[in-house]
């Protein structure tokens, strides 16, 4: 069980650190590098 929890935490941390930027009320934001808006 501890192994599964550790893997889940590592995967979640990777998603959180994927990129920076706040989201709007819809959970979306504009990627400053590409100029495209995307949602999470």
PDB file of N, H, CA, C and O in Angstrom:
ATOM      1  N   UNK A   1       0.826  -1.197   0.000  1.00  0.00           N
ATOM      2  CA  UNK A   1       0.000   0.000   0.000  1.00  0.00           C
ATOM      3  C   UNK A   1       0.871   1.262   0.000  1.00  0.00           C
ATOM      4  O   UNK A   1       0.560   2.226  -0.700  1.00  0.00           O
ATOM      5  N   UNK A   2       1.947   1.261   0.773  1.00  0.00           N
ATOM      6  H   UNK A   2       2.199   0.478   1.341  1.00  0.00           H
ATOM      7  CA  UNK A   2       2.830   2.426   0.817  1.00  0.00           C
ATOM      8  C   UNK A   2       3.469   2.683  -0.538  1.00  0.00           C
ATOM      9  O   UNK A   2       3.676   3.833  -0.925  1.00  0.00           O
ATOM     10  N   UNK A   3       3.777   1.624  -1.247  1.00  0.00           N
ATOM     11  H   UNK A   3       3.609   0.690  -0.932  1.00  0.00           H
ATOM     12  CA  UNK A   3       4.404   1.759  -2.571  1.00  0.00           C
ATOM     13  C   UNK A   3       3.443   2.427  -3.559  1.00  0.00           C
ATOM     14  O   UNK A   3       3.847   3.292  -4.336  1.00  0.00           O
ATOM     15  N   UNK A   4       2.185   2.027  -3.525  1.00  0.00           N
ATOM     16  H   UNK A   4       1.856   1.324  -2.893  1.00  0.00           H
ATOM     17  CA  UNK A   4       1.169   2.607  -4.413  1.00  0.00           C
ATOM     18  C   UNK A   4       0.974   4.088  -4.091  1.00  0.00           C
ATOM     19  O   UNK A   4       0.871   4.914  -4.998  1.00  0.00           O
ATOM     20  N   UNK A   5       0.923   4.422  -2.803  1.00  0.00           N
ATOM     21  H   UNK A   5       1.007   3.751  -2.067  1.00  0.00           H
ATOM     22  CA  UNK A   5       0.754   5.809  -2.395  1.00  0.00           C
ATOM     23  C   UNK A   5       1.947   6.660  -2.842  1.00  0.00           C
ATOM     24  O   UNK A   5       1.769   7.784  -3.312  1.00  0.00           O
ATOM     25  N   UNK A   6       3.147   6.131  -2.697  1.00  0.00           N
ATOM     26  H   UNK A   6       3.292   5.218  -2.315  1.00  0.00           H
ATOM     27  CA  UNK A   6       4.347   6.863  -3.115  1.00  0.00           C
ATOM     28  C   UNK A   6       4.331   7.131  -4.616  1.00  0.00           C
ATOM     29  O   UNK A   6       4.667   8.232  -5.052  1.00  0.00           O
ATOM     30  N   UNK A   7       3.948   6.143  -5.401  1.00  0.00           N
ATOM     31  H   UNK A   7       3.676   5.248  -5.047  1.00  0.00           H
ATOM     32  CA  UNK A   7       3.869   6.313  -6.854  1.00  0.00           C
ATOM     33  C   UNK A   7       2.816   7.359  -7.215  1.00  0.00           C
ATOM     34  O   UNK A   7       3.048   8.206  -8.078  1.00  0.00           O
ATOM     35  N   UNK A   8       1.663   7.299  -6.556  1.00  0.00           N
ATOM     36  H   UNK A   8       1.474   6.612  -5.855  1.00  0.00           H
ATOM     37  CA  UNK A   8       0.592   8.261  -6.821  1.00  0.00           C
ATOM     38  C   UNK A   8       1.045   9.685  -6.502  1.00  0.00           C
ATOM     39  O   UNK A   8       0.736  10.615  -7.246  1.00  0.00           O
ATOM     40  N   UNK A   9       1.769   9.857  -5.409  1.00  0.00           N
ATOM     41  H   UNK A   9       2.020   9.101  -4.804  1.00  0.00           H
ATOM     42  CA  UNK A   9       2.250  11.193  -5.047  1.00  0.00           C
ATOM     43  C   UNK A   9       3.269  11.713  -6.051  1.00  0.00           C
ATOM     44  O   UNK A   9       3.258  12.898  -6.385  1.00  0.00           O
ATOM     45  N   UNK A  10       4.131  10.859  -6.527  1.00  0.00           N
ATOM     46  H   UNK A  10       4.140   9.896  -6.256  1.00  0.00           H
ATOM     47  CA  UNK A  10       5.117  11.273  -7.527  1.00  0.00           C
ATOM     48  C   UNK A  10       4.448  11.682  -8.835  1.00  0.00           C
ATOM     49  O   UNK A  10       4.843  12.666  -9.461  1.00  0.00           O
ATOM     50  N   UNK A  11       3.442  10.929  -9.240  1.00  0.00           N
ATOM     51  H   UNK A  11       3.122  10.130  -8.732  1.00  0.00           H
ATOM     52  CA  UNK A  11       2.725  11.271 -10.472  1.00  0.00           C
ATOM     53  C   UNK A  11       1.982  12.593 -10.317  1.00  0.00           C
ATOM     54  O   UNK A  11       1.983  13.416 -11.232  1.00  0.00           O
ATOM     55  N   UNK A  12       1.355  12.801  -9.175  1.00  0.00           N
ATOM     56  H   UNK A  12       1.355  12.132  -8.431  1.00  0.00           H
ATOM     57  CA  UNK A  12       0.621  14.042  -8.928  1.00  0.00           C
ATOM     58  C   UNK A  12       1.574  15.229  -8.915  1.00  0.00           C
ATOM     59  O   UNK A  12       1.240  16.291  -9.439  1.00  0.00           O
ATOM     60  N   UNK A  13       2.747  15.069  -8.329  1.00  0.00           N
ATOM     61  H   UNK A  13       3.019  14.206  -7.903  1.00  0.00           H
ATOM     62  CA  UNK A  13       3.725  16.157  -8.279  1.00  0.00           C
ATOM     63  C   UNK A  13       4.174  16.525  -9.690  1.00  0.00           C
ATOM     64  O   UNK A  13       4.390  17.703  -9.977  1.00  0.00           O
ATOM     65  N   UNK A  14       4.317  15.553 -10.561  1.00  0.00           N
ATOM     66  H   UNK A  14       4.142  14.596 -10.327  1.00  0.00           H
ATOM     67  CA  UNK A  14       4.699  15.819 -11.941  1.00  0.00           C
ATOM     68  C   UNK A  14       3.655  16.644 -12.667  1.00  0.00           C
ATOM     69  O   UNK A  14       3.996  17.511 -13.472  1.00  0.00           O
ATOM     70  N   UNK A  15       2.406  16.389 -12.395  1.00  0.00           N
ATOM     71  H   UNK A  15       2.129  15.685 -11.740  1.00  0.00           H
ATOM     72  CA  UNK A  15       1.334  17.148 -13.037  1.00  0.00           C
ATOM     73  C   UNK A  15       1.293  18.579 -12.521  1.00  0.00           C
ATOM     74  O   UNK A  15       1.066  19.512 -13.291  1.00  0.00           O
ATOM     75  N   UNK A  16       1.507  18.752 -11.253  1.00  0.00           N
ATOM     76  H   UNK A  16       1.692  17.994 -10.627  1.00  0.00           H
ATOM     77  CA  UNK A  16       1.475  20.085 -10.664  1.00  0.00           C
ATOM     78  C   UNK A  16       2.633  20.928 -11.171  1.00  0.00           C
ATOM     79  O   UNK A  16       2.473  22.131 -11.381  1.00  0.00           O
ATOM     80  N   UNK A  17       3.778  20.331 -11.369  1.00  0.00           N
ATOM     81  H   UNK A  17       3.908  19.355 -11.199  1.00  0.00           H
ATOM     82  CA  UNK A  17       4.959  21.064 -11.785  1.00  0.00           C
ATOM     83  C   UNK A  17       5.111  21.142 -13.300  1.00  0.00           C
ATOM     84  O   UNK A  17       6.142  21.599 -13.793  1.00  0.00           O
ATOM     85  N   UNK A  18       4.109  20.707 -14.037  1.00  0.00           N
ATOM     86  H   UNK A  18       3.271  20.335 -13.637  1.00  0.00           H
ATOM     87  CA  UNK A  18       4.209  20.665 -15.491  1.00  0.00           C
ATOM     88  C   UNK A  18       4.456  22.048 -16.083  1.00  0.00           C
ATOM     89  O   UNK A  18       5.294  22.194 -16.973  1.00  0.00           O
ATOM     90  N   UNK A  19       3.747  23.053 -15.608  1.00  0.00           N
ATOM     91  H   UNK A  19       3.067  22.934 -14.885  1.00  0.00           H
ATOM     92  CA  UNK A  19       3.978  24.422 -16.045  1.00  0.00           C
ATOM     93  C   UNK A  19       3.334  25.378 -15.071  1.00  0.00           C
ATOM     94  O   UNK A  19       2.456  25.010 -14.290  1.00  0.00           O
ATOM     95  N   UNK A  20       3.782  26.592 -15.134  1.00  0.00           N
ATOM     96  H   UNK A  20       4.495  26.891 -15.768  1.00  0.00           H
ATOM     97  CA  UNK A  20       3.237  27.598 -14.223  1.00  0.00           C
ATOM     98  C   UNK A  20       2.111  28.355 -14.910  1.00  0.00           C
ATOM     99  O   UNK A  20       1.875  28.199 -16.108  1.00  0.00           O
ATOM    100  N   UNK A  21       1.441  29.154 -14.151  1.00  0.00           N
ATOM    101  H   UNK A  21       1.633  29.281 -13.177  1.00  0.00           H
ATOM    102  CA  UNK A  21       0.390  30.006 -14.697  1.00  0.00           C
ATOM    103  C   UNK A  21      -0.923  29.774 -13.990  1.00  0.00           C
ATOM    104  O   UNK A  21      -1.334  28.633 -13.780  1.00  0.00           O
ATOM    105  N   UNK A  22      -1.575  30.844 -13.628  1.00  0.00           N
ATOM    106  H   UNK A  22      -1.241  31.771 -13.799  1.00  0.00           H
ATOM    107  CA  UNK A  22      -2.864  30.747 -12.976  1.00  0.00           C
ATOM    108  C   UNK A  22      -3.950  30.384 -13.962  1.00  0.00           C
ATOM    109  O   UNK A  22      -3.763  30.488 -15.175  1.00  0.00           O
ATOM    110  N   UNK A  23      -5.072  29.961 -13.446  1.00  0.00           N
ATOM    111  H   UNK A  23      -5.224  29.876 -12.461  1.00  0.00           H
ATOM    112  CA  UNK A  23      -6.190  29.605 -14.304  1.00  0.00           C
ATOM    113  C   UNK A  23      -7.345  30.566 -14.057  1.00  0.00           C
ATOM    114  O   UNK A  23      -7.462  31.158 -12.984  1.00  0.00           O
ATOM    115  N   UNK A  24      -8.190  30.709 -15.060  1.00  0.00           N
ATOM    116  H   UNK A  24      -8.095  30.228 -15.932  1.00  0.00           H
ATOM    117  CA  UNK A  24      -9.358  31.557 -14.922  1.00  0.00           C
ATOM    118  C   UNK A  24     -10.512  30.763 -14.312  1.00  0.00           C
ATOM    119  O   UNK A  24     -10.319  29.637 -13.853  1.00  0.00           O
ATOM    120  N   UNK A  25     -11.697  31.341 -14.308  1.00  0.00           N
ATOM    121  H   UNK A  25     -11.854  32.255 -14.681  1.00  0.00           H
ATOM    122  CA  UNK A  25     -12.847  30.691 -13.679  1.00  0.00           C
ATOM    123  C   UNK A  25     -13.230  29.375 -14.346  1.00  0.00           C
ATOM    124  O   UNK A  25     -13.905  28.544 -13.738  1.00  0.00           O
ATOM    125  N   UNK A  26     -12.804  29.180 -15.593  1.00  0.00           N
ATOM    126  H   UNK A  26     -12.255  29.855 -16.086  1.00  0.00           H
ATOM    127  CA  UNK A  26     -13.109  27.947 -16.313  1.00  0.00           C
ATOM    128  C   UNK A  26     -12.003  26.900 -16.162  1.00  0.00           C
ATOM    129  O   UNK A  26     -12.113  25.796 -16.695  1.00  0.00           O
ATOM    130  N   UNK A  27     -10.930  27.252 -15.429  1.00  0.00           N
ATOM    131  H   UNK A  27     -10.841  28.149 -14.996  1.00  0.00           H
ATOM    132  CA  UNK A  27      -9.802  26.334 -15.279  1.00  0.00           C
ATOM    133  C   UNK A  27      -8.862  26.374 -16.464  1.00  0.00           C
ATOM    134  O   UNK A  27      -8.122  25.422 -16.708  1.00  0.00           O
ATOM    135  N   UNK A  28      -8.889  27.480 -17.206  1.00  0.00           N
ATOM    136  H   UNK A  28      -9.491  28.253 -17.008  1.00  0.00           H
ATOM    137  CA  UNK A  28      -8.066  27.618 -18.407  1.00  0.00           C
ATOM    138  C   UNK A  28      -7.063  28.750 -18.245  1.00  0.00           C
ATOM    139  O   UNK A  28      -7.209  29.605 -17.371  1.00  0.00           O
ATOM    140  N   UNK A  29      -6.048  28.744 -19.095  1.00  0.00           N
ATOM    141  H   UNK A  29      -5.930  28.049 -19.805  1.00  0.00           H
ATOM    142  CA  UNK A  29      -5.097  29.849 -19.146  1.00  0.00           C
ATOM    143  C   UNK A  29      -4.386  29.849 -20.485  1.00  0.00           C
ATOM    144  O   UNK A  29      -4.453  28.881 -21.243  1.00  0.00           O
ATOM    145  N   UNK A  30      -3.698  30.958 -20.766  1.00  0.00           N
ATOM    146  H   UNK A  30      -3.643  31.744 -20.150  1.00  0.00           H
ATOM    147  CA  UNK A  30      -2.965  31.103 -22.013  1.00  0.00           C
ATOM    148  C   UNK A  30      -1.510  30.741 -21.761  1.00  0.00           C
ATOM    149  O   UNK A  30      -0.882  31.264 -20.840  1.00  0.00           O
ATOM    150  N   UNK A  31      -0.979  29.849 -22.578  1.00  0.00           N
ATOM    151  H   UNK A  31      -1.488  29.424 -23.326  1.00  0.00           H
ATOM    152  CA  UNK A  31       0.427  29.479 -22.513  1.00  0.00           C
ATOM    153  C   UNK A  31       1.218  30.608 -23.144  1.00  0.00           C
ATOM    154  O   UNK A  31       1.060  30.879 -24.335  1.00  0.00           O
ATOM    155  N   UNK A  32       2.057  31.265 -22.381  1.00  0.00           N
ATOM    156  H   UNK A  32       2.185  31.045 -21.414  1.00  0.00           H
ATOM    157  CA  UNK A  32       2.779  32.439 -22.865  1.00  0.00           C
ATOM    158  C   UNK A  32       3.765  32.097 -23.985  1.00  0.00           C
ATOM    159  O   UNK A  32       4.048  32.938 -24.838  1.00  0.00           O
ATOM    160  N   UNK A  33       4.282  30.881 -23.986  1.00  0.00           N
ATOM    161  H   UNK A  33       4.052  30.198 -23.293  1.00  0.00           H
ATOM    162  CA  UNK A  33       5.254  30.487 -25.028  1.00  0.00           C
ATOM    163  C   UNK A  33       4.581  30.310 -26.384  1.00  0.00           C
ATOM    164  O   UNK A  33       5.123  30.723 -27.409  1.00  0.00           O
ATOM    165  N   UNK A  34       3.394  29.693 -26.388  1.00  0.00           N
ATOM    166  H   UNK A  34       2.954  29.358 -25.555  1.00  0.00           H
ATOM    167  CA  UNK A  34       2.722  29.395 -27.647  1.00  0.00           C
ATOM    168  C   UNK A  34       1.601  30.365 -27.979  1.00  0.00           C
ATOM    169  O   UNK A  34       1.234  30.513 -29.145  1.00  0.00           O
ATOM    170  N   UNK A  35       1.050  31.032 -26.959  1.00  0.00           N
ATOM    171  H   UNK A  35       1.348  30.912 -26.012  1.00  0.00           H
ATOM    172  CA  UNK A  35      -0.059  31.930 -27.176  1.00  0.00           C
ATOM    173  C   UNK A  35      -1.412  31.229 -27.236  1.00  0.00           C
ATOM    174  O   UNK A  35      -2.433  31.866 -27.495  1.00  0.00           O
ATOM    175  N   UNK A  36      -1.421  29.921 -26.999  1.00  0.00           N
ATOM    176  H   UNK A  36      -0.592  29.403 -26.789  1.00  0.00           H
ATOM    177  CA  UNK A  36      -2.666  29.161 -27.050  1.00  0.00           C
ATOM    178  C   UNK A  36      -3.293  29.029 -25.680  1.00  0.00           C
ATOM    179  O   UNK A  36      -2.593  28.873 -24.679  1.00  0.00           O
ATOM    180  N   UNK A  37      -4.609  29.090 -25.637  1.00  0.00           N
ATOM    181  H   UNK A  37      -5.178  29.216 -26.450  1.00  0.00           H
ATOM    182  CA  UNK A  37      -5.373  28.908 -24.397  1.00  0.00           C
ATOM    183  C   UNK A  37      -5.709  27.438 -24.271  1.00  0.00           C
ATOM    184  O   UNK A  37      -6.140  26.811 -25.238  1.00  0.00           O
ATOM    185  N   UNK A  38      -5.516  26.882 -23.078  1.00  0.00           N
ATOM    186  H   UNK A  38      -5.167  27.391 -22.292  1.00  0.00           H
ATOM    187  CA  UNK A  38      -5.885  25.496 -22.845  1.00  0.00           C
ATOM    188  C   UNK A  38      -6.447  25.331 -21.430  1.00  0.00           C
ATOM    189  O   UNK A  38      -6.199  26.151 -20.546  1.00  0.00           O
ATOM    190  N   UNK A  39      -7.195  24.272 -21.245  1.00  0.00           N
ATOM    191  H   UNK A  39      -7.397  23.607 -21.964  1.00  0.00           H
ATOM    192  CA  UNK A  39      -7.879  24.024 -19.984  1.00  0.00           C
ATOM    193  C   UNK A  39      -7.384  22.748 -19.328  1.00  0.00           C
ATOM    194  O   UNK A  39      -6.881  21.841 -19.990  1.00  0.00           O
ATOM    195  N   UNK A  40      -7.534  22.698 -18.034  1.00  0.00           N
ATOM    196  H   UNK A  40      -7.942  23.435 -17.495  1.00  0.00           H
ATOM    197  CA  UNK A  40      -7.095  21.539 -17.259  1.00  0.00           C
ATOM    198  C   UNK A  40      -8.285  20.802 -16.707  1.00  0.00           C
ATOM    199  O   UNK A  40      -8.122  19.792 -16.023  1.00  0.00           O
TER     200      UNK A  40
END
